[in-house]
Structure formats: C-alpha cells, structure tokens
Amino acid sequence: MTRVAKGKVVYLTYSIRDEAGLFLEQSDIPVGYVHGAGLALFPKVEQALEGVEVGGRIQITLEPEDAFGPHLSDLVFVDDIDNVPPELRYVGAQAQMESDQGHVRTFVVSGIADGKLTVDGNHPFAGRTLIYTVDVVRLRDATPAEAVRGEPFDAQFH
C-alpha cells in the first residue's frame, strides 16, 4: 500500500483543538499538499505524517513555538474609539497595517470597552497549545511541475 513520503501529494482532512478540547478549526473537505516541500504544514505535523497509509490518522500536540508562536504583547494596541474609522468599530473588523520596514500585517479588532478599541496583530492561535488530528484521505505522486512548485495544482480534492 502507498504511504506518505517525499514527493507524494497528500490529501487530508483535519481538526484543531486547544488543550481544553475546544474545536478551533476543522476541514472536512480534503486539502492537498506536496509532502517534503516544507510549504504547507508545520514541520512536526509533516514529520508525524511520514509513512502513514490512506485511511490513517495521526494526532499530535504542538506547543506555541511549534505552531503559531507566542502571543506578542507588542502586537496589541489600544486607542480611543474616536481615533478609529467608523467602518472598523466592531469586534472582528480587520485592517492591514504596514510597518516602517514595509512589512504588512493584518490586525483584528479584539475588543471594545469604555470608549477604547483594542486591535491585535497576533494570529488568533498564537500562544496556544494545539492538538491536531489529521486523516489521510488520498495519496498520489506529485507531477514534476507540482514537485517544483511545492504544492498541488488541485489543492482541494472533490
């Protein structure tokens, strides 16, 4: 039977939970990646998938440093709501901001209270220990173009 190995396109479904068991994200529609390209998955997840057969499942716990990193307080800003454009005055609003070095980051309004608005540039999962459950749905050889590109041309499998 074919197993996950370098140069294979792997189609998988997954779920992500936190340490308390709260579901954070789930994909029941298989998504594909080229195994060994190092582009689509966290390294520890990709390593855990090595050698798994179609129908196989892995579960792996990732500490923040192995996933989205620590929650950085210098990416959280609070300002008077009157200084914020009206279209951004709701929790969940997103704004792109550019640093002096030209780096663009998405900030999300994470709170509004007492006339103040808080925006956070951290990934929503930053600072959290995550439990990934991954099911291998299908495998195939990557085409030469996909191997060079590092991702399949049909990232979603139907």
C-alpha atoms as a printed R data frame, in Angstrom:
    type eleno elety resid chain resno       x      y       z
1   ATOM     1    CA   MET     A     1   0.000  0.000   0.000
2   ATOM     2    CA   THR     A     2   1.167  3.524  -0.745
3   ATOM     3    CA   ARG     A     3   2.365  5.588   2.203
4   ATOM     4    CA   VAL     A     4   3.009  9.289   2.795
5   ATOM     5    CA   ALA     A     5   6.512 10.017   1.536
6   ATOM     6    CA   LYS     A     6   8.521 12.794  -0.060
7   ATOM     7    CA   GLY     A     7   7.162 13.699  -3.487
8   ATOM     8    CA   LYS     A     8   3.640 12.436  -2.799
9   ATOM     9    CA   VAL     A     9   0.603 14.687  -2.979
10  ATOM    10    CA   VAL     A    10  -1.266 14.045   0.245
11  ATOM    11    CA   TYR     A    11  -4.953 14.881   0.634
12  ATOM    12    CA   LEU     A    12  -6.096 15.203   4.206
13  ATOM    13    CA   THR     A    13  -8.856 16.392   6.471
14  ATOM    14    CA   TYR     A    14  -8.084 17.809   9.892
15  ATOM    15    CA   SER     A    15  -9.299 19.363  13.090
16  ATOM    16    CA   ILE     A    16  -7.544 21.638  15.543
17  ATOM    17    CA   ARG     A    17  -8.458 21.756  19.229
18  ATOM    18    CA   ASP     A    18  -6.968 23.586  22.160
19  ATOM    19    CA   GLU     A    19  -5.845 21.909  25.393
20  ATOM    20    CA   ALA     A    20  -9.337 22.234  26.872
21  ATOM    21    CA   GLY     A    21 -10.779 20.319  23.892
22  ATOM    22    CA   LEU     A    22 -12.426 23.367  22.279
23  ATOM    23    CA   PHE     A    23 -12.604 22.979  18.491
24  ATOM    24    CA   LEU     A    24 -10.825 25.895  16.845
25  ATOM    25    CA   GLU     A    25 -10.825 24.831  13.193
26  ATOM    26    CA   GLN     A    26 -11.913 21.894  11.090
27  ATOM    27    CA   SER     A    27 -11.755 20.940   7.430
28  ATOM    28    CA   ASP     A    28 -13.965 18.106   6.222
29  ATOM    29    CA   ILE     A    29 -13.132 18.955   2.599
30  ATOM    30    CA   PRO     A    30  -9.805 17.299   1.809
31  ATOM    31    CA   VAL     A    31  -6.930 19.670   1.122
32  ATOM    32    CA   GLY     A    32  -3.708 18.674  -0.592
33  ATOM    33    CA   TYR     A    33  -0.038 19.421  -0.176
34  ATOM    34    CA   VAL     A    34   3.241 18.057  -1.563
35  ATOM    35    CA   HIS     A    35   4.929 16.055   1.184
36  ATOM    36    CA   GLY     A    36   8.529 17.073   1.793
37  ATOM    37    CA   ALA     A    37   8.189 20.502   0.182
38  ATOM    38    CA   GLY     A    38   8.014 22.150   3.593
39  ATOM    39    CA   LEU     A    39   5.463 24.744   2.498
40  ATOM    40    CA   ALA     A    40   2.026 23.755   3.768
41  ATOM    41    CA   LEU     A    41   2.288 22.167   7.201
42  ATOM    42    CA   PHE     A    42   4.102 22.797  10.441
43  ATOM    43    CA   PRO     A    43   7.268 20.644  10.380
44  ATOM    44    CA   LYS     A    44   6.195 18.434  13.308
45  ATOM    45    CA   VAL     A    45   2.844 17.678  11.644
46  ATOM    46    CA   GLU     A    46   4.555 16.813   8.363
47  ATOM    47    CA   GLN     A    47   7.064 14.580  10.192
48  ATOM    48    CA   ALA     A    48   4.254 12.775  12.010
49  ATOM    49    CA   LEU     A    49   2.535 12.035   8.685
50  ATOM    50    CA   GLU     A    50   5.617 10.342   7.208
51  ATOM    51    CA   GLY     A    51   4.783  6.704   6.418
52  ATOM    52    CA   VAL     A    52   1.023  6.944   7.153
53  ATOM    53    CA   GLU     A    53  -1.264  4.998   4.783
54  ATOM    54    CA   VAL     A    54  -4.533  6.156   3.212
55  ATOM    55    CA   GLY     A    55  -7.183  5.910   5.918
56  ATOM    56    CA   GLY     A    56  -4.597  6.505   8.625
57  ATOM    57    CA   ARG     A    57  -4.909  9.103  11.345
58  ATOM    58    CA   ILE     A    58  -2.376 10.957  13.445
59  ATOM    59    CA   GLN     A    59  -2.880 13.135  16.469
60  ATOM    60    CA   ILE     A    60  -0.128 15.498  17.531
61  ATOM    61    CA   THR     A    61   0.129 18.225  20.151
62  ATOM    62    CA   LEU     A    62   2.010 21.366  19.156
63  ATOM    63    CA   GLU     A    63   3.350 23.836  21.674
64  ATOM    64    CA   PRO     A    64   3.138 27.516  20.640
65  ATOM    65    CA   GLU     A    65   6.759 27.564  19.444
66  ATOM    66    CA   ASP     A    66   5.987 24.668  17.069
67  ATOM    67    CA   ALA     A    67   2.862 26.318  15.655
68  ATOM    68    CA   PHE     A    68   1.843 29.988  15.598
69  ATOM    69    CA   GLY     A    69   4.408 31.222  18.113
70  ATOM    70    CA   PRO     A    70   3.928 33.093  21.361
71  ATOM    71    CA   HIS     A    71   1.315 35.802  21.812
72  ATOM    72    CA   LEU     A    72   3.323 39.028  21.491
73  ATOM    73    CA   SER     A    73   2.052 41.943  23.576
74  ATOM    74    CA   ASP     A    74   3.815 44.449  21.297
75  ATOM    75    CA   LEU     A    75   1.303 43.480  18.556
76  ATOM    76    CA   VAL     A    76  -1.652 44.597  20.698
77  ATOM    77    CA   PHE     A    77  -2.700 48.254  20.596
78  ATOM    78    CA   VAL     A    78  -5.407 50.194  22.424
79  ATOM    79    CA   ASP     A    79  -6.713 53.547  21.197
80  ATOM    80    CA   ASP     A    80  -9.667 55.846  21.762
81  ATOM    81    CA   ILE     A    81 -12.519 54.626  19.610
82  ATOM    82    CA   ASP     A    82 -12.906 58.170  18.215
83  ATOM    83    CA   ASN     A    83  -9.459 57.793  16.567
84  ATOM    84    CA   VAL     A    84 -10.605 54.723  14.638
85  ATOM    85    CA   PRO     A    85 -12.559 54.922  11.357
86  ATOM    86    CA   PRO     A    86 -16.251 54.052  11.848
87  ATOM    87    CA   GLU     A    87 -16.051 51.053   9.497
88  ATOM    88    CA   LEU     A    88 -13.584 49.386  11.911
89  ATOM    89    CA   ARG     A    89 -15.566 49.934  15.108
90  ATOM    90    CA   TYR     A    90 -16.725 46.352  15.672
91  ATOM    91    CA   VAL     A    91 -15.123 43.237  17.125
92  ATOM    92    CA   GLY     A    92 -13.756 41.123  14.278
93  ATOM    93    CA   ALA     A    93 -13.052 44.040  11.923
94  ATOM    94    CA   GLN     A    94  -9.737 43.657  10.114
95  ATOM    95    CA   ALA     A    95  -7.236 46.261   8.972
96  ATOM    96    CA   GLN     A    96  -3.967 45.877   7.099
97  ATOM    97    CA   MET     A    97  -1.127 47.906   8.604
98  ATOM    98    CA   GLU     A    98   2.348 48.437   7.239
99  ATOM    99    CA   SER     A    99   5.458 48.890   9.369
100 ATOM   100    CA   ASP     A   100   8.206 51.404   8.643
101 ATOM   101    CA   GLN     A   101  10.139 48.468   7.108
102 ATOM   102    CA   GLY     A   102   7.309 47.727   4.664
103 ATOM   103    CA   HIS     A   103   6.008 44.569   6.384
104 ATOM   104    CA   VAL     A   104   2.224 44.230   6.121
105 ATOM   105    CA   ARG     A   105   0.278 42.574   8.931
106 ATOM   106    CA   THR     A   106  -3.427 42.062   9.498
107 ATOM   107    CA   PHE     A   107  -4.775 43.431  12.766
108 ATOM   108    CA   VAL     A   108  -8.156 42.354  14.137
109 ATOM   109    CA   VAL     A   109 -10.352 44.368  16.474
110 ATOM   110    CA   SER     A   110 -10.408 42.102  19.526
111 ATOM   111    CA   GLY     A   111 -12.271 44.267  21.993
112 ATOM   112    CA   ILE     A   112 -14.220 47.474  22.557
113 ATOM   113    CA   ALA     A   113 -14.841 48.770  26.083
114 ATOM   114    CA   ASP     A   114 -15.031 52.085  27.931
115 ATOM   115    CA   GLY     A   115 -14.502 54.149  24.767
116 ATOM   116    CA   LYS     A   116 -11.349 52.205  23.870
117 ATOM   117    CA   LEU     A   117 -10.762 49.857  20.939
118 ATOM   118    CA   THR     A   118  -8.164 47.056  21.011
119 ATOM   119    CA   VAL     A   119  -6.527 45.642  17.876
120 ATOM   120    CA   ASP     A   120  -4.337 42.534  17.845
121 ATOM   121    CA   GLY     A   121  -1.808 41.606  15.158
122 ATOM   122    CA   ASN     A   122  -1.147 38.123  16.547
123 ATOM   123    CA   HIS     A   123  -2.534 35.036  14.833
124 ATOM   124    CA   PRO     A   124  -5.700 34.014  16.737
125 ATOM   125    CA   PHE     A   125  -3.982 30.766  17.789
126 ATOM   126    CA   ALA     A   126  -0.705 32.426  18.902
127 ATOM   127    CA   GLY     A   127   0.356 31.424  22.392
128 ATOM   128    CA   ARG     A   128  -1.870 28.359  22.434
129 ATOM   129    CA   THR     A   129  -1.027 24.669  22.644
130 ATOM   130    CA   LEU     A   130  -2.860 22.986  19.766
131 ATOM   131    CA   ILE     A   131  -3.952 19.407  19.179
132 ATOM   132    CA   TYR     A   132  -4.074 18.455  15.501
133 ATOM   133    CA   THR     A   133  -5.998 15.393  14.341
134 ATOM   134    CA   VAL     A   134  -5.217 14.596  10.711
135 ATOM   135    CA   ASP     A   135  -6.758 11.910   8.480
136 ATOM   136    CA   VAL     A   136  -5.024 10.883   5.247
137 ATOM   137    CA   VAL     A   137  -7.744 10.625   2.578
138 ATOM   138    CA   ARG     A   138  -5.810 10.045  -0.646
139 ATOM   139    CA   LEU     A   139  -2.249  9.890  -1.986
140 ATOM   140    CA   ARG     A   140  -0.738 10.221  -5.433
141 ATOM   141    CA   ASP     A   141   2.631 11.008  -6.974
142 ATOM   142    CA   ALA     A   142   3.312 14.705  -7.485
143 ATOM   143    CA   THR     A   143   3.750 15.746 -11.105
144 ATOM   144    CA   PRO     A   144   7.158 17.229 -11.980
145 ATOM   145    CA   ALA     A   145   5.584 20.718 -12.065
146 ATOM   146    CA   GLU     A   146   3.957 20.212  -8.659
147 ATOM   147    CA   ALA     A   147   7.255 18.986  -7.195
148 ATOM   148    CA   VAL     A   148   8.987 22.170  -8.403
149 ATOM   149    CA   ARG     A   149   6.118 24.400  -7.277
150 ATOM   150    CA   GLY     A   150   5.891 22.633  -3.909
151 ATOM   151    CA   GLU     A   151   2.107 22.410  -3.940
152 ATOM   152    CA   PRO     A   152  -0.515 20.555  -5.952
153 ATOM   153    CA   PHE     A   153  -2.456 22.297  -8.664
154 ATOM   154    CA   ASP     A   154  -5.662 20.865  -7.193
155 ATOM   155    CA   ALA     A   155  -5.181 21.825  -3.543
156 ATOM   156    CA   GLN     A   156  -8.777 20.840  -2.832
157 ATOM   157    CA   PHE     A   157  -9.859 17.325  -3.728
158 ATOM   158    CA   HIS     A   158 -13.512 16.614  -4.510
